[in-house]
């Protein structure tokens, strides 16, 4: 389990939230299921307003209700024009042409009338332009003395995907206590799936490992309380060659967590604490590319044409 520490709405600024659950922490938590988002995306704000209150409350995703209210506001054209301009459409100079160009980029009918689905997309895409790189711990270091060992870095899974590539793992071991404490921070990044516009910092619960071997350059330990677990995890840290691994294996033939049946691992899962700078660079680059892809296609064509001409002159 984990706790939500903060939502980053602007680079370098933390907005601390106390006792938030996972559900209320997500910017898109109020969005209904995918079927509702698909079913009502082509409704206009006027059509939503004309729906019965019962149908709206029971069927309409709340994101579309907000979009409809925004679309019916007296200053909606000014707001949408500003958002379209952020995306490099002529939102102020030629609002009608900007709306149609935006609709064509969404591969929707270019009729000049924004639907609630398009309004929702416009709000998301314009706000996504603010999604820049934020500060997150990326140092990689290790230290071992006669009674103390510590490792910090990013955790990655070898030959598999990890849920949160941008993370910071800190392991502290005490020989006298015969125990290692493992703490991890993870960064949820803005993404198109779920229409997340903000960064979210979460802290995983502390895990404890009992030390099974302590040598000059080596610490080995096993996860506390895994006697009845369906999987077993151990750590093996070699401070001489700077290799720090976690090994997870099946412990039983049937695995359930909180009543949910989980598939057995096809092979042992090997995780490693590494220098996360390259990983973080790649993940933040994905966000920058997505923000660029949200810009008006005509603008992107001009940028790419300019880059091509510049490359020829080199």
C-alpha positions as CSV (number, residue, x, y, z in Angstrom):
1,X,0.0,0.0,0.0
2,X,1.0,3.6,-0.3
3,X,0.1,7.2,0.8
4,X,-0.3,10.1,-1.6
5,X,2.2,12.8,-0.5
6,X,1.5,15.6,-2.9
7,X,0.1,16.6,-6.3
8,X,2.5,18.7,-8.4
9,X,0.5,21.2,-10.3
10,X,3.4,23.4,-11.3
11,X,7.1,22.5,-11.7
12,X,8.9,22.5,-8.4
13,X,5.8,23.4,-6.3
14,X,4.4,20.8,-3.9
15,X,0.7,21.0,-2.9
16,X,0.6,18.7,0.2
17,X,-2.5,16.6,0.8
18,X,-3.2,14.8,4.1
19,X,-5.0,11.5,4.4
20,X,-6.0,11.3,0.8
21,X,-7.0,7.9,-0.5
22,X,-5.9,6.7,-3.9
23,X,-9.4,7.3,-5.4
24,X,-9.7,11.0,-4.4
25,X,-6.1,11.7,-5.3
26,X,-6.4,11.2,-9.0
27,X,-7.4,14.2,-11.1
28,X,-9.5,11.9,-13.2
29,X,-11.1,10.0,-10.4
30,X,-14.6,11.4,-11.0
31,X,-14.5,10.4,-14.7
32,X,-17.0,7.6,-15.3
33,X,-16.1,4.3,-17.0
34,X,-14.9,4.1,-20.6
35,X,-18.2,3.1,-21.9
36,X,-19.9,6.3,-20.6
37,X,-17.0,8.4,-22.0
38,X,-17.5,6.8,-25.4
39,X,-21.3,6.8,-25.4
40,X,-21.8,10.5,-24.6
41,X,-18.7,12.1,-26.2
42,X,-20.6,13.4,-29.3
43,X,-23.3,15.1,-27.3
44,X,-23.3,18.9,-27.5
45,X,-23.6,21.0,-24.3
46,X,-27.1,22.0,-25.4
47,X,-28.1,18.3,-25.7
48,X,-26.7,17.5,-22.3
49,X,-28.7,20.4,-20.8
50,X,-31.9,19.1,-22.3
51,X,-31.4,15.6,-20.8
52,X,-33.4,14.7,-17.8
53,X,-31.8,15.3,-14.4
54,X,-32.2,11.6,-13.7
55,X,-30.4,10.5,-16.9
56,X,-27.6,13.0,-16.3
57,X,-27.0,11.9,-12.7
58,X,-27.2,8.2,-13.5
59,X,-25.5,7.9,-16.9
60,X,-23.5,11.0,-17.8
61,X,-19.8,11.1,-16.8
62,X,-19.2,14.0,-14.5
63,X,-16.4,15.2,-16.7
64,X,-18.9,15.7,-19.5
65,X,-21.3,17.5,-17.2
66,X,-18.6,20.0,-16.3
67,X,-17.7,20.3,-20.1
68,X,-21.3,21.0,-20.9
69,X,-21.6,23.7,-18.2
70,X,-18.4,25.3,-19.5
71,X,-19.7,25.2,-23.1
72,X,-22.9,26.9,-22.1
73,X,-21.2,29.7,-20.2
74,X,-21.4,33.2,-21.7
75,X,-17.6,33.5,-22.0
76,X,-17.1,29.9,-23.3
77,X,-15.9,31.1,-26.7
78,X,-13.2,33.3,-25.1
79,X,-12.0,30.4,-22.9
80,X,-12.0,27.9,-25.8
81,X,-10.3,30.5,-28.0
82,X,-7.5,30.9,-25.5
83,X,-7.1,27.1,-25.1
84,X,-7.0,26.6,-28.9
85,X,-4.4,29.3,-29.1
86,X,-2.3,27.4,-26.6
87,X,-2.4,24.5,-29.0
88,X,-1.3,26.7,-31.9
89,X,-4.7,27.0,-33.6
90,X,-5.9,30.5,-34.6
91,X,-8.3,30.6,-31.6
92,X,-8.4,34.3,-31.2
93,X,-8.1,35.5,-34.8
94,X,-10.4,33.0,-36.4
95,X,-12.2,31.0,-33.8
96,X,-14.5,29.1,-36.2
97,X,-11.5,27.9,-38.3
98,X,-9.6,26.9,-35.2
99,X,-12.5,24.8,-33.9
100,X,-12.8,23.0,-37.3
101,X,-9.0,22.4,-37.5
102,X,-9.1,21.0,-33.9
103,X,-12.0,18.7,-34.8
104,X,-10.1,17.5,-37.9
105,X,-7.0,16.7,-35.8
106,X,-9.3,14.6,-33.6
107,X,-10.6,12.9,-36.7
108,X,-14.1,14.1,-35.9
109,X,-16.6,15.8,-38.2
110,X,-15.4,19.4,-38.7
111,X,-18.8,21.1,-38.2
112,X,-17.6,23.9,-35.9
113,X,-19.8,22.9,-32.9
114,X,-17.8,21.5,-30.0
115,X,-19.1,18.4,-28.3
116,X,-18.6,17.7,-24.6
117,X,-16.0,15.1,-25.6
118,X,-14.1,17.6,-27.7
119,X,-14.3,20.2,-24.9
120,X,-12.9,17.7,-22.5
121,X,-10.1,16.9,-24.9
122,X,-9.4,20.6,-25.5
123,X,-9.1,21.3,-21.7
124,X,-6.9,18.3,-21.2
125,X,-4.6,19.0,-24.2
126,X,-4.2,22.7,-23.4
127,X,-3.4,22.0,-19.7
128,X,-1.0,19.2,-20.7
129,X,1.2,21.9,-22.3
130,X,2.2,22.9,-18.7
131,X,3.5,19.4,-18.0
132,X,7.2,20.0,-17.7
133,X,9.9,18.1,-16.0
134,X,9.8,18.3,-12.2
135,X,12.4,17.7,-9.5
136,X,12.5,14.1,-8.2
137,X,15.4,12.4,-6.4
138,X,17.6,10.7,-8.9
139,X,20.8,10.1,-7.0
140,X,22.5,6.7,-6.9
141,X,24.8,6.0,-4.0
142,X,25.8,3.2,-1.6
143,X,27.7,2.9,1.6
144,X,28.7,0.0,3.9
145,X,30.5,0.1,7.2
146,X,31.0,-2.6,9.9
147,X,27.5,-2.1,11.3
148,X,25.6,-0.1,8.7
149,X,24.6,-0.4,5.0
150,X,22.7,1.9,2.8
151,X,21.6,2.0,-0.9
152,X,19.7,4.7,-2.8
153,X,18.6,4.8,-6.4
154,X,15.8,3.9,-8.9
155,X,14.3,0.4,-8.8
156,X,13.8,-1.3,-12.2
157,X,12.6,-4.8,-13.1
158,X,14.9,-6.7,-15.4
159,X,13.1,-8.1,-18.6
160,X,9.8,-6.6,-17.5
161,X,7.9,-3.3,-17.2
162,X,7.6,-1.6,-13.8
163,X,4.5,0.3,-12.9
164,X,6.3,3.5,-11.9
165,X,9.6,3.9,-13.8
166,X,10.3,7.2,-12.0
167,X,10.9,6.1,-8.4
168,X,13.4,6.4,-5.6
169,X,14.3,3.4,-3.5
170,X,16.1,3.8,-0.2
171,X,17.3,0.8,1.8
172,X,18.9,1.1,5.2
173,X,20.4,-1.9,7.0
174,X,21.6,-2.3,10.6
175,X,23.7,-5.3,11.6
176,X,23.0,-4.9,15.3
177,X,19.2,-4.9,14.6
178,X,19.5,-7.7,12.1
179,X,17.1,-5.8,9.8
180,X,16.9,-3.7,6.6
181,X,14.2,-1.1,6.0
182,X,13.0,-0.4,2.5
183,X,11.3,2.8,1.5
184,X,10.2,3.9,-1.9
185,X,8.8,7.1,-3.4
186,X,7.1,6.9,-6.8
187,X,6.0,9.6,-9.3
188,X,2.8,9.2,-11.3
189,X,3.3,11.3,-14.5
190,X,0.7,13.1,-16.6
191,X,-0.7,10.8,-19.2
192,X,-3.4,10.5,-21.8
193,X,-5.0,7.4,-20.4
194,X,-7.3,8.7,-17.7
195,X,-6.7,12.3,-18.7
196,X,-4.2,12.9,-15.9
197,X,-2.9,16.5,-16.1
198,X,-0.8,16.6,-12.9
199,X,2.1,14.8,-11.3
200,X,1.4,12.7,-8.2
201,X,4.0,11.8,-5.6
202,X,3.3,8.6,-3.5
203,X,5.1,6.9,-0.7
204,X,5.0,3.2,-0.4
205,X,4.7,1.6,3.0
206,X,8.0,0.7,4.6
207,X,9.0,-3.0,4.1
208,X,11.3,-4.8,6.5
209,X,13.8,-7.6,5.7
210,X,15.6,-9.9,8.2
211,X,19.3,-10.1,7.5
212,X,20.5,-13.6,6.7
213,X,24.1,-12.8,5.8
214,X,26.4,-10.0,6.6
215,X,29.9,-10.0,5.0
216,X,32.6,-7.5,4.2
217,X,31.0,-6.4,0.9
218,X,27.7,-8.3,1.0
219,X,24.3,-8.1,2.7
220,X,21.5,-10.6,2.1
221,X,18.1,-10.5,3.7
222,X,14.5,-12.0,3.3
223,X,11.2,-10.1,3.6
224,X,9.6,-10.2,7.1
225,X,6.3,-12.0,7.4
226,X,6.4,-14.0,4.2
227,X,6.0,-17.4,5.9
228,X,2.4,-17.6,4.7
229,X,2.8,-15.5,1.6
230,X,2.3,-16.8,-1.9
231,X,5.5,-15.2,-3.1
232,X,8.9,-14.8,-1.4
233,X,11.3,-11.9,-1.8
234,X,14.9,-11.6,-0.8
235,X,17.6,-9.0,-1.4
236,X,21.2,-9.5,-2.3
237,X,23.5,-6.4,-2.2
238,X,27.1,-6.5,-3.3
239,X,28.8,-3.2,-2.4
240,X,32.1,-4.1,-4.0
241,X,30.8,-4.4,-7.5
242,X,27.8,-2.1,-6.9
243,X,25.1,-4.6,-7.8
244,X,21.9,-4.4,-5.7
245,X,19.2,-7.0,-6.5
246,X,15.7,-8.1,-5.2
247,X,14.6,-11.6,-6.1
248,X,10.9,-12.6,-6.1
249,X,9.7,-16.2,-6.5
250,X,6.5,-18.2,-6.3
251,X,6.0,-19.8,-2.8
252,X,2.7,-21.6,-3.4
253,X,0.7,-22.9,-6.3
254,X,-2.2,-20.6,-5.6
255,X,-1.8,-16.9,-5.0
256,X,-4.4,-14.5,-3.7
257,X,-4.1,-10.9,-2.5
258,X,-7.1,-9.2,-0.9
259,X,-9.3,-11.9,-2.3
260,X,-8.1,-11.5,-5.9
261,X,-6.4,-14.5,-7.5
262,X,-3.0,-13.7,-9.0
263,X,-1.2,-15.6,-11.7
264,X,2.0,-17.3,-10.7
265,X,5.2,-15.8,-12.0
266,X,6.5,-17.6,-15.1
267,X,10.0,-17.1,-13.9
268,X,11.7,-15.4,-10.9
269,X,11.3,-11.6,-11.0
270,X,14.6,-9.8,-10.6
271,X,14.6,-6.1,-9.7
272,X,17.7,-3.9,-9.4
273,X,18.5,-0.6,-7.8
274,X,20.3,1.5,-10.4
275,X,21.2,5.1,-11.4
276,X,17.8,6.4,-12.5
277,X,18.9,9.5,-14.5
278,X,18.7,7.8,-17.9
279,X,15.3,6.2,-17.1
280,X,13.9,9.5,-15.8
281,X,15.2,11.3,-18.9
282,X,13.3,8.8,-21.1
283,X,10.1,9.1,-19.2
284,X,10.1,12.9,-19.1
285,X,10.9,12.9,-22.9
286,X,7.7,10.9,-23.5
287,X,5.7,13.6,-21.8
288,X,7.3,16.3,-23.9
289,X,6.6,14.3,-27.1
290,X,3.0,13.8,-26.1
291,X,2.6,17.5,-25.4
292,X,4.0,18.3,-28.8
293,X,1.7,15.8,-30.5
294,X,-1.3,17.6,-29.0
295,X,-0.4,20.8,-30.9
296,X,-2.2,21.7,-34.1
297,X,-1.1,19.5,-37.0
298,X,-0.5,22.5,-39.3
299,X,1.9,24.0,-36.8
300,X,3.7,20.7,-36.4
301,X,4.1,20.4,-40.1
302,X,5.7,23.9,-40.2
303,X,8.1,23.0,-37.4
304,X,9.1,19.8,-39.1
305,X,9.5,21.5,-42.5
306,X,11.7,24.1,-40.9
307,X,13.8,21.4,-39.2
308,X,14.2,19.6,-42.5
309,X,15.4,22.8,-44.2
310,X,17.8,23.5,-41.4
311,X,19.2,20.0,-41.6
312,X,19.9,20.4,-45.3
313,X,21.9,23.5,-44.8
314,X,24.3,21.8,-42.4
